[in-house]
């Protein structure tokens, strides 16, 4: 067998009768089971030790990253407060408010990074979330330039971890704005509108959040994918040479953590369909 040989013998001819042979076979089977169990236990112990080492490394990495991110973020927040005292123009103050919102969101993401490393989970308690409200909040923290958002009816809700859902939508919106338009976007905007009264700039992409019979979708009317849509949600895959390839991969991970299925469609733009019924 896999564990070697257990010798049993005698110098006397025909020493082992049929009963003794049967008992020897039973003994061999029991020893095999015991050795298999010991081997599996050792493998599980090694696997648990390796997993714990990975968790420890991840937690250490998350702590270092959060520390390195908080330092420049604190500087930026201080400069922002100083800037508030030097201007009184309403539009400029609105822009500063959006910057403050982005700072707050960065703080939340840093906290989530630490929580993910320490708790080893990607979703928390699921609650009923208005998709329109979640999309509006996510849109506010994305550099949307001249893009337009079409929101669903407020009655459309999904059972989700609110923060993970927000992160999912932020990554989808960022992808649409950065890859959906033929124009390069360097400005910022906050053009949230309902579908009934949306108007998009001729060169701006329109992002639509809507209902499916068993879930919801996020779609844009941009140029679509330059790569295979099935590969777009893999870590490290991006049509932009300077991109990280993390955005849509994070979307896929969050959807999977909720038990949703994700279909990516490349037709008249990019469309992401989430089936939430498992």
N, C-alpha and C positions, 0 to 999 in steps of 0.2 A: 504494500500500500504506500501512501504518501509519507507515512511516518517510519518506514523501515520494516524489519522482520522481527517477529517474536518467536524464537525457537522453542519448541517443545519436543522432547524425544526420550527414548529409552533404549538401553542396550539389549533388552529382552525382546525377542521376536513376538509380534502380535500382542504387545503389551497393552495397546489402546484398543478397546472395543468400540462399538458404534456409539455408545453413550458417552464415553470419554472424548471421542472425536467431536460429537455434538457440543459438549460442554466447552471444549477448546475453542470451537467456532464462536460460541456465545461470549466467551472471555475475550477473544480477539475483537469481536464487534464492540463490546463495551469499552475496551481499551481505545479503540479507534474513535469512538464517540467522545471519550474523555480528552483525548489528545486534540481532536478537532475543536472542542470547546475551549481548551487551553489556548490553542492557536488563535481562534477568533477573539478571545479575551485580550490576548497580547496585541493583536492588530487594532482592536478598538481602543486600547489604552494608548498605543502609539498615535493613533489618529486623533484622539482627544488631546493629547499633549501637543501635537502639531497645530491643532485648531486653536488651542489656548495661546500658543506662541504667536499665531497669526493675529488673534484678537489683541494681544498685548502690543504687537507692532502697530496694528491699525490705530489703537487708542493713543499710542505715543505719537504717531504721525499726525493724527487729528489734533492733538493738543499743540504740537509745534505749529501746524498750519494755522490754527485758530489764533495763536499768539501772534504769528507774523502778520496775519490779516487785521487783527484788531489795532495794532499800532498805527498803520497808515489811516485806518478808518477813524480812529480817534482824532488824528490830526485833521482829517477832512471835516469831521463834525465840528471841531473847534473853529476852523476857518469859515465854515458855513455860518456859524453863529456871529462871527465878526462881520461877515458880509451883510447879515440882516440889519446890523446897526448902521450901515453906510448907505443903504438905499431905501427909498420910499415909493418907488414905482410899483404899481399893483401887479403888472405883468411879470416884472422881475421877481417880486416876492412870491408869486405863484410858481415860478420856475424854481426858486429856492425851496419851496415846500415840496416840490417833486423830488428834488435832490435829497431832502431830509427823509422822504418816504423810501428812497432807494437805500439810504444809509440804514434805516430801520430794518429794511428787508435783508440787507447784508448781515446785520447782527443776528436776525432770526436764522438765516442759513448757516452761520457759524455755529450757533447753538445746536441746530439740527445735526450738523456734521459731528459734533461731539456726542450728541445723544445717539446717533446711529452707530458710532464706533463703540460706545459703552453699553448700549442696550441690544445691539445686534439685530435690529428690526428696521423695516423701512416704512411701515404704516402703524399708526396708533389706533385708538378707538374710532370706529366708523360711525358717522352721524349723517343725517340727511342734509345735504348742502345744495343751495340754489346755484345752479350752474351759471346763471347770468351774473349773480353777485361775485362768484369766484372768478369768473372771466374778467369782470370789470376791475377787480383788485389786482389781478395778475397783469392786466394791460397797463395799469398805471405805473408799474415798476419796470416796464420794458421800453427801450428806446424805439418808439414806433414810427418816428419820422412822419411821412405823409400817408402812412397806412391807415386803414379804416377797419373798425371792428363791428360786425353785425352780431348783436346779442340775441339769444333765444328768449322766449317768454319766461318770466320769473317763476312760473309754476314748474318749470323743468328742474327736477332735483335728482341728485345721485347720492347713494350711500358711499361716503368716502372719508378718508382722513383729510380734513380741510387744508392743512399745510402741504401735504404731499400732492393733493389735487392742484393747489396753487402752483407748486413747483412744476408739475406736469404742464400746465397751461402756459406758464412763463417760457418754458423751453420750446413749446410748439409755436408760440407767438414770435419768439426771437428767430426761430428757424424760418418762419414765413417772411418776416420783415427782411432778414439778411439774405435769404436765398430766393424769395419769391418774386422780387422786382428786378427789372433790367437796369434800374438806376442804383447808384451808390448812395447810401443814406448816411449822412453825417449829422443831421439835425435831430431834434427830439420833438415829440408831439404826444397828444393824449386824446385821440379822436375816437372816443367811445360813443356808439350810437346804436339804437334799436334798428332792426331790419327794415321797419316801415319807413324810416326817415334817413337812412344812410346815404351819404354821397361821398364817393371816393375821388381823389385826384386822378387825372388821366394816367399818370405814371405811377400811382401808388397802388399797392396790393390791398385787396379786401380780404379780411379773415372772417370767416363765418363759424359760429358755434351753434350747432343745432341738434335736434332730437332724432334718434333712431327708434324703431319699435322696441328694441331691446338694449338701448344704450344711448350714446351720443357721438357726435363727430366734430372735428375741427378741420376746416378746409380753407384753402386760399385759392385765388384765381391767378396766381403768378405763373412763372415759367415752368414749374414742375421740377422733377429731379434730373440731375445730370449723371446720377449713378443709379444702380439697381435699387428700386424701392425696398426690396427684401433685405438688402445689405445696409440700408440707411440707418437702421436702429442698432447696428453692431458697434461696440466700443471701438473708437479710433477711426471710424469711417466718416469721411467728410469730403465733399466736392471742393471745399476751400483748402488750398495748401497750408494756410495758416490756422485752420480750424482744429479744435481738439478732438472732434468726433464724439463728444460726450453728451451733447444735448438730447438727441433723439434716443440714445442708448438709455439715458436716465428716464425718459418717457416710457420706454419699454419696461424698464425695471419697476417703475411705480405702478404701471398697469398690471404687471404680473403679480406684484405684491398684493394688489386688491383682488386678484382672481379674475381680472378682466382679460379678454382676448383683444389683440390689436391687429387690425388690417390696414396696410398702407397702400393707397391707390394713387397711381400717377396718371391722372386724366383731367385735362383742363386745369392744371395746377396740382398741388399736393393735398391729399385728403387722408385724414387719420380717423379710422372708425373704431370705437371702443364698445365692445359687447360686455355689458355689466352683469348679465344673467349667468355667467360662468360657462 
